[in-house]
Amino acid sequence: MRALASVNPFIYRYKWHFLAGVLFVALSTLLAIFPAQLVRYAFDLVNEGIDLYHLYAGTRAQSGVYELFGRNVLFYGMVIILLALLRGIFLFFMRQTLIVMSRLIENDQKNQIYLHYQSLPLSFYRRNRVGDLMSRISEDVSRVRMYLGPAIMYFLQLVLMFILIVPLMLMVNVKLTLYTLLPLPVLSVSIFYINNVIEKKSDEIQKALASMTTFVQESFSGIRVLKSFVRQQDSHEQFTKSSNEYKNKSLSLNFVNALFFPLIMFLIGISTLITVWVGGQEVIRGTITTGTIAEFLIYVNLLTWPVAALGWTSSLVQRAEASQARINEFLHQKTDIVSRRNVEHSMQGDIVFDHVSFTYPDTGIEALKDVSFRIRPGQTLAVIGNTGSGKSTVAALICRLYDVSQGSISIDGIDVRDYALPTLREQIGYVPQDVFLFSDSIRNNINFGLDQPDEERMLQAARDAAVYDNIVAFPEGFDTKVGERGITLSGGQKQRVSMARALVKEPKILILDDSLSAVDTKTENTILSSLQRIMANRSSVIISHRVSSVKLADEILVLDDGQIVQHGTHEVLMADVAGLYRALYERQLQTEEA
């Protein structure tokens, strides 16, 4: 239960729901017990009425006995019906308080986890699978909800039932009470073990379903690859294997479920038989009446479900504890990307890297080694180099997706670690290397970074990114749905929409991380011409492996294995015949000619 202590603040937040639920549980339990006693009185009344009716046979008093008997039975019947209606009302409110409380806490907990996920650094997402993150915010939270709702509700019912009913039974007849309650612990333990088997098989089914769903999702996402390599039949065989595994596990669970309810009914029947058998003997001895047997049968039925639920709720608590422990594992992870001073400053774009070194925390790869440079306001810096030279790391550090291992990065003389994170990132337009578009319209993808979308700014950004003509050619224009991860667009179109998303913000600092790799030379020249106008008034960083994308920059840095090996303008670097920049240029020129 230690892990579940984390949900106590949520219970305190909805304490009035909880307290009202406890009250309604108590009232509904009391209204379940009173009818049992009324049934006993009614049964005894029937016996006495029959005896009196026969005693006064043949006299005028017999009709009076009959009328009195009928009125009393009708009275008891109406009272029992009234109590049943009242109990139904309180049961309704019991669920409307405790179950609603669990749903409200489930919603709050999901929001808490999602908000916490967004605060964690990129290194966290590199270490953990998306499926695991999804599992904790969905399945694990749902299991905790089952503890907060049904488990607490039925446990309260069980406790109150035993506190109120067992003493009443013992006061009537100890022997009958002990025999009547004898099968109930067996019922509870049996359900506990069977429920564990059911839960284990259910988990296996969930894993099989998740595996099958992942396989289908990947197959449909990569349908072009599947068709081009003619692997449809092989894919179908793999799906059939996965589907059969899911079917077999489901049938196995169905077999256990088929045994579950007959077992419950058998044990309940045993308890009823014992009550009638032992109770009948006590009636013969004259220690109890037949009404007492009827009362005990009602008590048995009242106790059966809470006792049966004890095994079920115990399993729910175990699963909830394990799930909350998994949730806490992520909630206890804190981000180290926090602002030291929360500076809110309107940037001019004077960027300084001062002896910066950086090692990725999750892999240990040293991406930058003692890198120093400066970008003055309005300047355009290009960073070029071979794959793995550390180009994208420069962009990630400016946006403070990671913190430097050594050295410092400042903007306008203020260390980026001192900026308030929203202030820093709102003033940077970043086009990442791995383009990601949301499954939404092109309009909403471009306006993603704006609190208040502006139609003119959006259209101008699309023109500057040279994607306007492509978009208006679509039947639905800017309202065209791009599909999952932008699958309906070509690679170049996705890059240009992503660039328009950065340009529409009109950022103080613009970072393009290899954002022209999927466009042709003509489109690239068109975009670069537009960017010259855009970058004239803002600091810009162009990261690329193509010389054609960087030659118009004010200064070019050439990175190799995380170190600056050359820097200067295009003309200066081309003059160095033995330099890496000249080698990259000639290699790309030969490739284009070929």
C-alpha positions, 0 to 999 in steps of 0.5 A: 500500500506504500505506493498507493499513498501517492493518490491520497492527495487526490482523495483529500481533494475530493474528500466530500465525494468520499465522505458522502460515499461512506455515508451512502454505503452505511445507509444502503447497508442499514436499509438492506438489514432492516428488511431481513428482520421484517421478513422474520416478523412476517414469517412468524406472523404468517405461522401465528396467523395460520394457527389462529385461523385454524384455532377459530375455525367455524366461528365468527372470529375466524374472518376477523383473524383473516382480515387482521392477518391480511392487513399485517402482511400487506403492511410488512410487504409495503414497508419492505418495498419502501425500504428496497426503493430507499436502498436503491436510491442510496445505492445510486448515490453511493455510485454517484459519489465513490465511482464518480470520485474515482473517475475524477481522480483518474482524469486528474492523474492522467493530466498530472502524468501528461503534464509531467511527461512534457516537462521531462528532457529528451534523454528521458524519451530516448531511454523509454519506449512510447508504448511504455509511456502510453501504458502507464498513462492509460492501463496503469491509471485505469487500474488505480481507478479500480482501487479508488472506486470499486475496491474501496466501495465494496470493501466499505460495504463488506466491513459495514455488513460484517459489523452490523450483520454478524453480531445480529446473527450471533445474538439470534443463534451462535451455532447457526451463524457459524455454520452459515458463515463457514463456506464464505471464507472458502468462497473469498479465497477461491475467488482471490486465486481464480481472479489472479489467474484471470488477471494474469491471462488478461494481461497476456491477452493485452500484450498479445493484442498490443503486439498485434496492433503494433504489427498492423500499425507498422504494416499499414504505415509502411504499406509502400515498402511492403508492396514494393518488396512483395511481402504481402503474403509473408506479412499475412502469415505473421498477422495470422500467427499473431491473431491465432496467439490472441485467439488462443489466449482469449479462449483460455481466459473464457474457459476460466471465466466459465468456471468462475460463476458456477463455482460462486453459485455452488458455494452460495448454494452450499451456504444456503443448504447449510442454513436450511439444514441446520436451521431446520434442526434448530426449529425442531428443537424450538430454539428458533422460528422459521422466520429466523431461517428466512432472515438468515438466508437474506443475511447469507445473500447479503454477505455473499457478494461482499465476501466474494468481492473481497477476493476480487478487491484484494486482487484489484488492490495488488494490481493498483499498487503495482501500477501506481509503483510504475507510475511513481517511477516516472513521476519521481524522475525530475528534469534537469532542464530548469531555469536558474533565474527565469529571465524574460528578455526580448532577444536581439540574437547575439549568440555565443558558444564559449568552449562548449563540450557536450556528451549525450547522457543516455549514450555517452557519445561525445558530440561536441568538443570545445566549440566556440563561435559567435553569431551577431544579431542579423547574421547567418551562420551555416554549420556543415559537416559529415554525418555524426559530426555534431551539427544537429547538437548545436541546434538542440543546445541553442533551444536548450533541449539539452544542457552543455556538459562544459562551457556555456551558451549565451544569448544577448549576454545572458546564459541560456540556463538563466532564461525562462524556458517558454521565453527562450523557446518562443523566440526561436523558430526551429525546423528539426531534421526529423520532420514531424507533422500532426494528423491534422490539417495543413492550416493547423500544422502551420499555425501550431506555434501561434496562440492566435492564428493569423491568415496573412502570416500563414499564407506568407509563411507558406510562400516563403517556404515555397509550399504555397502552390503545392497546397492550393493545388490540393482539392481542400487547400490549406484544410487538407488533412496530412494523415498520420505523421504527414504520410499524404505529403511527399518528403519535400512537402513535409519539410516545407510545411515544417519550415512554414510552421517555424517562419509563421512565428516570426522568430528572433532566431531561426534554426534550419536543421538540414531542412532542405535535404528532400527538395530539388535544386530549383526549389532549394534556390527559391527557398534560399532566395526567400530566406535571404529576405527573412534572415536579414533581420534575425540571427539564423543558423543553417545546418546542412550537409549540402554545400549549396544550402550554406554558401550564402551564409555570412560565415560557415563552420565546418565540423568534424567529429565534434570539433571546428576544423574550418570557419569562414565564408564560402570563398575563403573555405573554397580557397583551402584546397586541402580543407574538408569544405572543399572536399565536400563541395567537390564530392557533391559536385561529382554526385550531381554531375553523375 
